[in-house]
Amino acid sequence: MKRLHLLSAGQVCACLLSLFWVPVPVAAQLVPTDPQLQSNQSLSIPRKLTLEQAETLLLQRNLTVAGSKYQIEVNQAARLLAAYKPNPVLTVGAEQLNLAAPHVFYQTDSNLAAQGTYTLRVDKIIERGGKRELRTQQADALVEAAKAQMRDTCRTQLFQLRQAFGTAILARENLQLAVETDRQYEQTERLTSARVENGDLSPAELYRVRTGRLQYQQAVLQAETAYNQATREVLNLLGANPGEVENNPETASRLENGATLQPVALRPNVQTLPELLRNSTLEIVGRLNDQPLSLDRGKLVETALAERPDVQVARHNLEAAEKSWKLAQAQRTRDISVGVEYQRVGSDHAVGVVTQIPLFVYNNHNVEISQAESQYRMAQTALKLAENQAVTDVEKAWQTFQAAQKTLQLYNSDNLTQVEKLREIAAFSYKEGASSLFELLDAQRAANQAATAYNQARADYQLSLWMLEQATGKPLSQKD
């Protein structure tokens, strides 16, 4: 080391620290907070609930969606860490102290073999090969993958919510149908009882009516149970329990920020809740979509490959794996550690510069490169698998849509009107004594089966539309 007598120890320390000083960010700036990413578990559930309201609540309350939101914040923090430069290292040392006189800090006796030595050193690693840039790009890809994963979670959870909603609407309409059919059977039973008392019919006919009515009474119980189970599933997907549903069905839930979910104005063509369900926790408001929709299968496949979130997750993971592979290759570019040192030996002052260069004697990073390449190949396979799954889902949903659309066309207004006319004619003929009880029961059974099948056909058609939206990852339109 070259001796230096021009600067004091304090001045040298100040110079060294000023050269290597790096500003430290405030802790509050570590993870940027997005208000839209925060779940709102305090949001209550209106008793009269539409699908649009339920979807909004699901994005804010669903626990699975909330977990994926937190993963975004984790990846954003990891991205900030990846962009940081290596911290400098400060070394402070005291050597060759005289234990016989510990209170003497500086030993200036030239006759002593060991002079008191005090060292102040700062080391800084200089990264080469674009490692920090590659780390940042890899972290950016992982952040985008987490965002896409959240959208994919929303996609699957929304589909489950729609399934539960559709089941509840179907159960509600089947219940209304079963109640109406049971009421008609009750009228038939009274009419048959009167005719038996008058001697026009055998008592066995009355037993036949009562026996036939049992299946419709059972249908009422089944529909009521299906509705309550579906509404309970809706609450589960919303991360809520029955106690969080507002008791007043005419008021809407108020958000923390002052916004409200507006109450629903029931349209004349929307069926209201049957009397048997008045005490149910939720009143599902809505109707099944039976409007024909013209779609292009090729465009649906293109949309799925471009818009579907799980495919985007695989693409971003592939990008991250590619950056990881390049980062592993960049490890062969040696980083340099530069250190600046100040020492006081006895009464002398000295400075020096130290440079460290790693020697790849035992580890030349071949293993890391091979591992990163394998992960890249795995990510390629995962992307191909996701794309194949998207195409398969679209094809399956398309076939379901085509079958549901054809089935729904069978139950047009003319066919349903004819079945209802047949039932009315059979009821009138039986009342006038012109037809048998068997003919009336058969007409009523046919009308009930047709109406039940029509409800199921509409539910299947609505579900097929939701399946297409889930398969493509995008709402449907006439242009698709």
VEXDOTI-338020 format. One record per residue (C-alpha): residue number from 1; residue in one letter; x, y, z. Coordinates in Angstrom, 2 decimals, padded with zeros to 5 digits. Layout:
REM residues N
<NUM A <X Y Z>>
...
***
This chain:
REM residues 480
<1 M <000.00 000.00 000.00>>
<2 K <001.07 003.54 -000.71>>
<3 R <001.36 005.70 002.39>>
<4 L <-000.85 008.73 002.60>>
<5 H <-000.51 011.53 005.15>>
<6 L <-002.69 014.22 003.57>>
<7 L <-006.14 013.09 004.80>>
<8 S <-007.34 012.37 008.29>>
<9 A <-009.11 009.14 009.17>>
<10 G <-012.53 010.87 009.37>>
<11 Q <-012.08 012.51 005.99>>
<12 V <-011.15 009.23 004.34>>
<13 C <-014.16 007.48 005.88>>
<14 A <-016.49 010.20 004.63>>
<15 C <-015.09 009.95 001.11>>
<16 L <-015.45 006.16 001.00>>
<17 L <-019.02 006.22 002.26>>
<18 S <-020.02 008.97 -000.15>>
<19 L <-018.68 006.93 -003.09>>
<20 F <-020.67 003.81 -002.23>>
<21 W <-023.74 005.30 -000.62>>
<22 V <-026.97 003.83 -002.07>>
<23 P <-030.35 005.32 -001.18>>
<24 V <-032.64 002.91 000.68>>
<25 P <-036.32 002.99 -000.38>>
<26 V <-039.00 003.62 002.18>>
<27 A <-040.64 000.43 003.41>>
<28 A <-044.05 001.71 002.43>>
<29 Q <-042.94 001.81 -001.19>>
<30 L <-041.98 -001.85 -001.29>>
<31 V <-045.35 -003.18 -002.44>>
<32 P <-047.61 -000.83 -004.42>>
<33 T <-051.17 -001.06 -003.20>>
<34 D <-053.99 -001.30 -005.72>>
<35 P <-057.38 -000.58 -004.09>>
<36 Q <-059.10 -002.79 -006.67>>
<37 L <-057.06 -005.79 -005.53>>
<38 Q <-058.33 -005.63 -001.97>>
<39 S <-061.15 -008.01 -001.07>>
<40 N <-064.20 -006.56 000.65>>
<41 Q <-065.54 -009.11 003.10>>
<42 S <-067.77 -006.51 004.79>>
<43 L <-070.04 -006.20 001.75>>
<44 S <-073.47 -007.61 002.64>>
<45 I <-075.70 -009.64 000.34>>
<46 P <-079.09 -008.29 -000.83>>
<47 R <-081.88 -010.85 -000.46>>
<48 K <-083.17 -010.14 -003.97>>
<49 L <-080.10 -011.04 -005.95>>
<50 T <-079.52 -010.85 -009.69>>
<51 L <-076.73 -012.62 -011.51>>
<52 E <-075.06 -009.30 -012.33>>
<53 Q <-075.01 -008.35 -008.64>>
<54 A <-073.75 -011.80 -007.68>>
<55 E <-070.89 -011.59 -010.17>>
<56 T <-069.85 -008.20 -008.78>>
<57 L <-069.97 -009.53 -005.23>>
<58 L <-068.02 -012.64 -006.18>>
<59 L <-065.08 -010.60 -007.51>>
<60 Q <-064.97 -008.72 -004.21>>
<61 R <-065.77 -011.45 -001.70>>
<62 N <-064.78 -014.84 -003.11>>
<63 L <-061.98 -016.34 -001.01>>
<64 T <-060.33 -018.16 -003.90>>
<65 V <-060.19 -014.93 -005.92>>
<66 A <-058.82 -013.09 -002.88>>
<67 G <-056.00 -015.61 -002.59>>
<68 S <-055.00 -015.09 -006.22>>
<69 K <-055.02 -011.32 -005.67>>
<70 Y <-052.51 -011.66 -002.86>>
<71 Q <-050.28 -013.74 -005.14>>
<72 I <-050.09 -010.74 -007.47>>
<73 E <-048.82 -008.60 -004.61>>
<74 V <-046.23 -011.26 -003.74>>
<75 N <-044.95 -011.31 -007.32>>
<76 Q <-044.90 -007.53 -007.51>>
<77 A <-042.71 -007.43 -004.40>>
<78 A <-040.46 -010.10 -005.91>>
<79 R <-040.16 -007.97 -009.03>>
<80 L <-038.92 -004.99 -007.01>>
<81 L <-036.38 -007.20 -005.26>>
<82 A <-035.17 -008.60 -008.58>>
<83 A <-034.48 -005.10 -009.87>>
<84 Y <-032.27 -004.15 -006.93>>
<85 K <-028.51 -003.94 -007.40>>
<86 P <-026.34 -005.94 -004.97>>
<87 N <-025.77 -004.06 -001.72>>
<88 P <-022.27 -002.85 -000.94>>
<89 V <-020.53 -004.45 002.05>>
<90 L <-018.87 -002.38 004.77>>
<91 T <-016.07 -004.01 006.75>>
<92 V <-014.70 -002.50 009.96>>
<93 G <-011.76 -004.24 011.65>>
<94 A <-009.33 -003.83 014.56>>
<95 E <-006.28 -006.10 014.69>>
<96 Q <-003.03 -006.60 016.60>>
<97 L <-004.29 -004.83 019.72>>
<98 N <-002.03 -004.64 022.75>>
<99 L <-003.79 -006.59 025.52>>
<100 A <-001.33 -005.29 028.08>>
<101 A <-002.58 -001.75 027.47>>
<102 P <-006.09 -002.06 026.06>>
<103 H <-006.76 001.61 026.68>>
<104 V <-004.03 002.56 024.18>>
<105 F <-005.68 002.65 020.77>>
<106 Y <-002.67 003.57 018.67>>
<107 Q <000.70 001.87 019.10>>
<108 T <003.44 004.12 017.81>>
<109 D <006.47 002.38 019.26>>
<110 S <008.54 001.32 016.26>>
<111 N <010.33 -001.28 018.36>>
<112 L <007.14 -003.32 018.72>>
<113 A <006.64 -006.10 016.18>>
<114 A <002.87 -005.67 016.04>>
<115 Q <001.40 -002.25 015.51>>
<116 G <-002.33 -001.63 016.13>>
<117 T <-004.15 -001.91 012.81>>
<118 Y <-007.61 -000.46 012.07>>
<119 T <-009.36 -001.18 008.78>>
<120 L <-012.33 000.43 007.02>>
<121 R <-013.29 -001.24 003.75>>
<122 V <-016.22 -001.07 001.29>>
<123 D <-016.82 -003.81 -001.31>>
<124 K <-019.21 -003.54 -004.25>>
<125 I <-020.17 -006.30 -006.70>>
<126 I <-020.45 -005.22 -010.31>>
<127 E <-022.87 -007.52 -012.12>>
<128 R <-022.09 -008.29 -015.73>>
<129 G <-023.89 -010.10 -018.54>>
<130 G <-027.21 -008.30 -018.06>>
<131 K <-028.16 -010.41 -015.04>>
<132 R <-030.22 -007.72 -013.33>>
<133 E <-032.12 -006.95 -016.52>>
<134 L <-032.87 -010.65 -017.06>>
<135 R <-034.01 -011.04 -013.44>>
<136 T <-036.32 -008.06 -013.85>>
<137 Q <-037.77 -009.37 -017.10>>
<138 Q <-038.33 -012.78 -015.54>>
<139 A <-040.09 -011.15 -012.57>>
<140 D <-042.23 -009.04 -014.92>>
<141 A <-043.37 -012.19 -016.71>>
<142 L <-044.24 -013.82 -013.38>>
<143 V <-046.27 -010.76 -012.36>>
<144 E <-048.24 -010.97 -015.61>>
<145 A <-048.68 -014.71 -015.05>>
<146 A <-050.11 -014.02 -011.58>>
<147 K <-052.53 -011.46 -013.02>>
<148 A <-053.63 -013.93 -015.68>>
<149 Q <-053.98 -016.60 -012.99>>
<150 M <-056.30 -014.30 -011.05>>
<151 R <-058.40 -013.79 -014.19>>
<152 D <-058.49 -017.56 -014.69>>
<153 T <-059.62 -018.03 -011.10>>
<154 C <-062.37 -015.48 -011.69>>
<155 R <-063.33 -017.35 -014.87>>
<156 T <-063.78 -020.68 -013.13>>
<157 Q <-065.47 -019.21 -010.06>>
<158 L <-067.89 -017.19 -012.22>>
<159 F <-068.83 -020.33 -014.12>>
<160 Q <-069.56 -022.15 -010.87>>
<161 L <-071.65 -019.20 -009.71>>
<162 R <-073.61 -019.21 -012.97>>
<163 Q <-074.18 -022.95 -012.67>>
<164 A <-075.61 -022.47 -009.18>>
<165 F <-077.72 -019.55 -010.40>>
<166 G <-079.06 -021.57 -013.33>>
<167 T <-079.87 -024.49 -011.03>>
<168 A <-081.77 -022.16 -008.70>>
<169 I <-083.77 -020.60 -011.54>>
<170 L <-084.59 -024.02 -012.98>>
<171 A <-085.66 -025.28 -009.56>>
<172 R <-087.82 -022.20 -009.06>>
<173 E <-089.60 -022.66 -012.38>>
<174 N <-089.97 -026.42 -011.88>>
<175 L <-091.45 -025.68 -008.46>>
<176 Q <-093.97 -023.29 -009.97>>
<177 L <-094.84 -025.91 -012.55>>
<178 A <-095.16 -028.65 -009.93>>
<179 V <-097.36 -026.46 -007.73>>
<180 E <-099.61 -025.61 -010.68>>
<181 T <-099.81 -029.26 -011.76>>
<182 D <-100.60 -030.33 -008.19>>
<183 R <-103.37 -027.72 -008.06>>
<184 Q <-104.84 -029.13 -011.29>>
<185 Y <-104.66 -032.63 -009.86>>
<186 E <-106.42 -031.37 -006.76>>
<187 Q <-109.24 -030.03 -008.93>>
<188 T <-109.37 -033.33 -010.78>>
<189 E <-109.47 -035.16 -007.47>>
<190 R <-112.43 -033.05 -006.26>>
<191 L <-114.26 -033.54 -009.54>>
<192 T <-113.62 -037.29 -009.47>>
<193 S <-114.76 -037.49 -005.85>>
<194 A <-118.01 -035.73 -006.77>>
<195 R <-118.61 -038.10 -009.67>>
<196 V <-117.88 -041.12 -007.46>>
<197 E <-120.41 -039.87 -004.91>>
<198 N <-122.97 -039.49 -007.72>>
<199 G <-122.28 -043.04 -008.83>>
<200 D <-120.90 -042.02 -012.23>>
<201 L <-117.45 -043.52 -011.51>>
<202 S <-116.02 -046.41 -009.60>>
<203 P <-114.19 -045.62 -006.29>>
<204 A <-111.09 -047.11 -007.85>>
<205 E <-110.86 -044.04 -010.09>>
<206 L <-110.48 -041.83 -007.02>>
<207 Y <-107.60 -043.99 -005.80>>
<208 R <-106.00 -043.68 -009.21>>
<209 V <-106.14 -039.89 -009.07>>
<210 R <-104.63 -039.78 -005.58>>
<211 T <-101.89 -042.20 -006.56>>
<212 G <-101.01 -040.15 -009.64>>
<213 R <-100.82 -036.99 -007.56>>
<214 L <-098.02 -038.32 -005.36>>
<215 Q <-095.31 -037.81 -007.99>>
<216 Y <-096.17 -034.13 -008.32>>
<217 Q <-096.20 -033.61 -004.58>>
<218 Q <-092.77 -035.24 -004.57>>
<219 A <-091.70 -032.94 -007.41>>
<220 V <-092.64 -029.94 -005.27>>
<221 L <-090.40 -031.13 -002.43>>
<222 Q <-087.53 -031.93 -004.79>>
<223 A <-087.69 -028.54 -006.50>>
<224 E <-087.82 -026.75 -003.16>>
<225 T <-084.77 -028.67 -001.93>>
<226 A <-082.87 -028.05 -005.18>>
<227 Y <-083.56 -024.31 -004.94>>
<228 N <-082.37 -024.03 -001.33>>
<229 Q <-079.24 -026.06 -002.08>>
<230 A <-078.42 -023.91 -005.11>>
<231 T <-078.84 -020.66 -003.17>>
<232 R <-076.61 -022.03 -000.43>>
<233 E <-073.96 -022.76 -003.05>>
<234 V <-074.31 -019.18 -004.31>>
<235 L <-073.62 -017.89 -000.80>>
<236 N <-070.62 -020.20 -000.47>>
<237 L <-069.12 -018.88 -003.71>>
<238 L <-069.69 -015.33 -002.45>>
<239 G <-067.76 -016.17 000.73>>
<240 A <-070.86 -015.46 002.82>>
<241 N <-073.17 -017.20 005.24>>
<242 P <-076.95 -016.80 005.62>>
<243 G <-076.47 -014.32 008.46>>
<244 E <-074.90 -011.81 006.06>>
<245 V <-077.98 -011.63 003.83>>
<246 E <-080.01 -008.48 004.35>>
<247 N <-083.37 -009.16 005.94>>
<248 N <-085.11 -006.38 004.04>>
<249 P <-085.56 -007.65 000.47>>
<250 E <-086.33 -004.16 -000.89>>
<251 T <-083.03 -002.57 000.13>>
<252 A <-079.68 -002.97 -001.51>>
<253 S <-076.33 -003.58 000.05>>
<254 R <-074.13 -000.55 000.75>>
<255 L <-070.48 -000.65 -000.14>>
<256 E <-067.79 000.68 002.14>>
<257 N <-067.03 003.54 -000.24>>
<258 G <-070.64 004.71 -000.26>>
<259 A <-071.79 003.05 -003.48>>
<260 T <-074.86 000.83 -003.39>>
<261 L <-076.15 -002.22 -005.19>>
<262 Q <-079.45 -000.96 -006.53>>
<263 P <-082.64 -002.97 -005.82>>
<264 V <-084.03 -004.94 -008.74>>
<265 A <-087.19 -003.87 -010.50>>
<266 L <-088.95 -007.10 -011.45>>
<267 R <-090.03 -007.25 -015.08>>
<268 P <-093.47 -008.69 -015.89>>
<269 N <-091.90 -011.65 -017.72>>
<270 V <-089.67 -012.56 -014.77>>
<271 Q <-091.26 -015.11 -012.49>>
<272 T <-091.36 -014.18 -008.83>>
<273 L <-090.58 -016.47 -005.95>>
<274 P <-093.28 -019.11 -005.25>>
<275 E <-095.05 -018.99 -001.90>>
<276 L <-093.22 -022.09 -000.68>>
<277 L <-089.90 -020.25 -001.01>>
<278 R <-090.87 -017.01 000.71>>
<279 N <-088.79 -017.94 003.75>>
<280 S <-085.71 -018.89 001.71>>
<281 T <-082.45 -017.14 002.46>>
<282 L <-082.07 -015.72 -001.07>>
<283 E <-084.54 -014.72 -003.72>>
<284 I <-082.87 -015.39 -007.06>>
<285 V <-084.04 -012.86 -009.63>>
<286 G <-083.66 -013.62 -013.32>>
<287 R <-084.78 -015.81 -016.15>>
<288 L <-083.22 -018.38 -018.46>>
<289 N <-082.01 -017.13 -021.82>>
<290 D <-083.78 -018.81 -024.74>>
<291 Q <-082.87 -016.33 -027.46>>
<292 P <-081.17 -017.89 -030.52>>
<293 L <-077.56 -016.89 -031.06>>
<294 S <-075.54 -017.24 -034.24>>
<295 L <-071.90 -018.08 -033.52>>
<296 D <-068.81 -018.95 -035.54>>
<297 R <-066.88 -021.93 -034.16>>
<298 G <-063.61 -020.87 -035.82>>
<299 K <-063.74 -017.43 -034.23>>
<300 L <-064.53 -019.00 -030.87>>
<301 V <-061.37 -021.12 -031.09>>
<302 E <-059.29 -018.09 -032.09>>
<303 T <-060.73 -016.12 -029.17>>
<304 A <-059.95 -018.92 -026.73>>
<305 L <-056.31 -019.13 -027.86>>
<306 A <-055.92 -015.36 -027.63>>
<307 E <-058.07 -014.41 -024.63>>
<308 R <-058.31 -017.41 -022.32>>
<309 P <-056.49 -016.64 -019.06>>
<310 D <-055.00 -020.09 -018.44>>
<311 V <-053.41 -019.96 -021.91>>
<312 Q <-052.02 -016.53 -021.05>>
<313 V <-050.66 -017.93 -017.79>>
<314 A <-048.80 -020.62 -019.73>>
<315 R <-047.43 -018.02 -022.17>>
<316 H <-046.14 -015.79 -019.39>>
<317 N <-044.63 -018.78 -017.58>>
<318 L <-042.88 -019.73 -020.82>>
<319 E <-041.50 -016.21 -021.10>>
<320 A <-040.29 -016.37 -017.48>>
<321 A <-038.66 -019.75 -018.13>>
<322 E <-036.91 -018.35 -021.19>>
<323 K <-035.50 -015.44 -019.15>>
<324 S <-034.46 -017.90 -016.45>>
<325 W <-032.58 -019.94 -019.04>>
<326 K <-030.79 -016.84 -020.34>>
<327 L <-030.05 -015.80 -016.76>>
<328 A <-028.44 -019.18 -016.09>>
<329 Q <-026.29 -018.75 -019.20>>
<330 A <-025.36 -015.26 -018.05>>
<331 Q <-023.90 -016.73 -014.85>>
<332 R <-020.86 -017.70 -016.94>>
<333 T <-020.11 -013.99 -017.30>>
<334 R <-018.02 -013.33 -014.22>>
<335 D <-019.12 -010.65 -011.79>>
<336 I <-016.37 -008.45 -010.42>>
<337 S <-016.12 -007.40 -006.79>>
<338 V <-014.28 -004.11 -006.24>>
<339 G <-013.20 -003.02 -002.78>>
<340 V <-011.73 000.24 -001.53>>
<341 E <-009.85 000.04 001.76>>
<342 Y <-008.47 002.48 004.31>>
<343 Q <-006.09 001.35 007.06>>
<344 R <-004.34 002.95 009.98>>
<345 V <-001.31 001.01 011.13>>
<346 G <000.19 002.60 014.21>>
<347 S <000.42 006.26 013.32>>
<348 D <000.47 005.66 009.56>>
<349 H <-002.49 006.01 007.14>>
<350 A <-002.87 003.96 003.96>>
<351 V <-005.46 003.20 001.25>>
<352 G <-005.79 000.38 -001.24>>
<353 V <-007.99 -001.16 -003.92>>
<354 V <-008.91 -004.86 -004.03>>
<355 T <-010.53 -006.68 -006.97>>
<356 Q <-012.01 -010.18 -006.80>>
<357 I <-012.76 -012.33 -009.86>>
<358 P <-014.31 -015.80 -009.40>>
<359 L <-012.53 -018.79 -010.94>>
<360 F <-014.83 -021.46 -012.37>>
<361 V <-012.75 -024.38 -011.19>>
<362 Y <-015.42 -026.66 -009.72>>
<363 N <-018.71 -025.13 -010.89>>
<364 N <-018.97 -023.66 -014.37>>
<365 H <-022.80 -023.38 -014.12>>
<366 N <-023.48 -026.18 -016.61>>
<367 V <-025.92 -027.78 -014.18>>
<368 E <-027.89 -024.55 -013.70>>
<369 I <-028.07 -024.04 -017.46>>
<370 S <-029.23 -027.60 -018.04>>
<371 Q <-031.85 -027.29 -015.32>>
<372 A <-033.15 -023.97 -016.69>>
<373 E <-033.33 -025.45 -020.19>>
<374 S <-035.37 -028.38 -018.90>>
<375 Q <-037.75 -025.97 -017.16>>
<376 Y <-038.08 -024.05 -020.41>>
<377 R <-038.99 -027.26 -022.26>>
<378 M <-041.54 -028.03 -019.54>>
<379 A <-043.06 -024.56 -019.95>>
<380 Q <-043.29 -025.15 -023.72>>
<381 T <-045.14 -028.41 -023.08>>
<382 A <-047.44 -026.71 -020.55>>
<383 L <-048.33 -024.01 -023.10>>
<384 K <-049.09 -026.62 -025.74>>
<385 L <-051.22 -028.51 -023.24>>
<386 A <-053.12 -025.34 -022.27>>
<387 E <-053.78 -024.49 -025.92>>
<388 N <-054.99 -028.03 -026.64>>
<389 Q <-057.24 -027.92 -023.59>>
<390 A <-058.69 -024.59 -024.70>>
<391 V <-059.48 -025.92 -028.17>>
<392 T <-060.99 -029.09 -026.67>>
<393 D <-063.15 -027.10 -024.26>>
<394 V <-064.43 -024.91 -027.09>>
<395 E <-065.26 -027.97 -029.20>>
<396 K <-067.09 -029.65 -026.34>>
<397 A <-068.96 -026.47 -025.44>>
<398 W <-069.81 -025.95 -029.11>>
<399 Q <-071.28 -029.43 -029.41>>
<400 T <-073.28 -028.88 -026.23>>
<401 F <-074.51 -025.55 -027.58>>
<402 Q <-075.56 -027.07 -030.90>>
<403 A <-077.46 -029.90 -029.19>>
<404 A <-079.11 -027.54 -026.69>>
<405 Q <-080.14 -025.13 -029.45>>
<406 K <-081.73 -027.94 -031.49>>
<407 T <-083.51 -029.31 -028.43>>
<408 L <-084.86 -025.88 -027.56>>
<409 Q <-086.21 -025.47 -031.10>>
<410 L <-088.36 -028.56 -030.55>>
<411 Y <-090.27 -026.78 -027.82>>
<412 N <-091.50 -023.84 -029.84>>
<413 S <-094.61 -021.93 -028.94>>
<414 D <-096.80 -023.86 -031.38>>
<415 N <-095.87 -027.25 -029.94>>
<416 L <-096.34 -026.13 -026.36>>
<417 T <-099.67 -024.52 -027.23>>
<418 Q <-100.90 -027.74 -028.80>>
<419 V <-099.96 -029.76 -025.71>>
<420 E <-101.73 -027.26 -023.45>>
<421 K <-104.81 -027.28 -025.68>>
<422 L <-104.88 -031.07 -025.48>>
<423 R <-104.86 -030.90 -021.70>>
<424 E <-107.65 -028.30 -021.63>>
<425 I <-109.78 -030.34 -024.03>>
<426 A <-109.24 -033.51 -021.99>>
<427 A <-110.19 -031.67 -018.77>>
<428 F <-113.35 -030.24 -020.34>>
<429 S <-114.34 -033.61 -021.85>>
<430 Y <-113.81 -035.37 -018.52>>
<431 K <-115.86 -032.74 -016.72>>
<432 E <-118.71 -033.26 -019.20>>
<433 G <-118.38 -037.03 -018.93>>
<434 A <-117.30 -037.43 -022.55>>
<435 S <-113.87 -038.94 -021.75>>
<436 S <-112.34 -041.24 -019.17>>
<437 L <-110.16 -040.39 -016.22>>
<438 F <-107.31 -042.27 -017.84>>
<439 E <-107.43 -039.95 -020.87>>
<440 L <-107.40 -036.88 -018.63>>
<441 L <-104.48 -038.12 -016.52>>
<442 D <-102.56 -039.02 -019.65>>
<443 A <-103.11 -035.54 -021.13>>
<444 Q <-102.08 -033.86 -017.89>>
<445 R <-098.98 -036.06 -017.65>>
<446 A <-098.03 -035.24 -021.25>>
<447 A <-098.49 -031.51 -020.64>>
<448 N <-096.43 -031.63 -017.46>>
<449 Q <-093.65 -033.61 -019.11>>
<450 A <-093.55 -031.16 -022.03>>
<451 A <-093.37 -028.15 -019.69>>
<452 T <-090.70 -029.79 -017.54>>
<453 A <-088.68 -030.71 -020.63>>
<454 Y <-089.03 -027.14 -021.90>>
<455 N <-087.66 -025.77 -018.62>>
<456 Q <-084.76 -028.21 -018.80>>
<457 A <-084.11 -027.33 -022.45>>
<458 R <-083.89 -023.63 -021.59>>
<459 A <-081.61 -024.37 -018.65>>
<460 D <-079.36 -026.53 -020.85>>
<461 Y <-079.26 -023.83 -023.51>>
<462 Q <-078.35 -021.16 -020.96>>
<463 L <-075.67 -023.41 -019.49>>
<464 S <-074.23 -024.06 -022.95>>
<465 L <-073.82 -020.30 -023.47>>
<466 W <-072.03 -020.02 -020.15>>
<467 M <-069.85 -023.00 -021.11>>
<468 L <-068.85 -021.22 -024.31>>
<469 E <-067.97 -018.09 -022.37>>
<470 Q <-065.89 -020.12 -019.94>>
<471 A <-064.19 -021.99 -022.78>>
<472 T <-063.29 -018.80 -024.66>>
<473 G <-062.62 -016.62 -021.63>>
<474 K <-064.69 -013.83 -023.13>>
<475 P <-068.40 -012.80 -023.16>>
<476 L <-070.29 -013.93 -026.25>>
<477 S <-071.63 -011.61 -028.92>>
<478 Q <-073.26 -011.97 -032.30>>
<479 K <-069.86 -011.23 -033.90>>
<480 D <-068.22 -014.32 -032.36>>
***
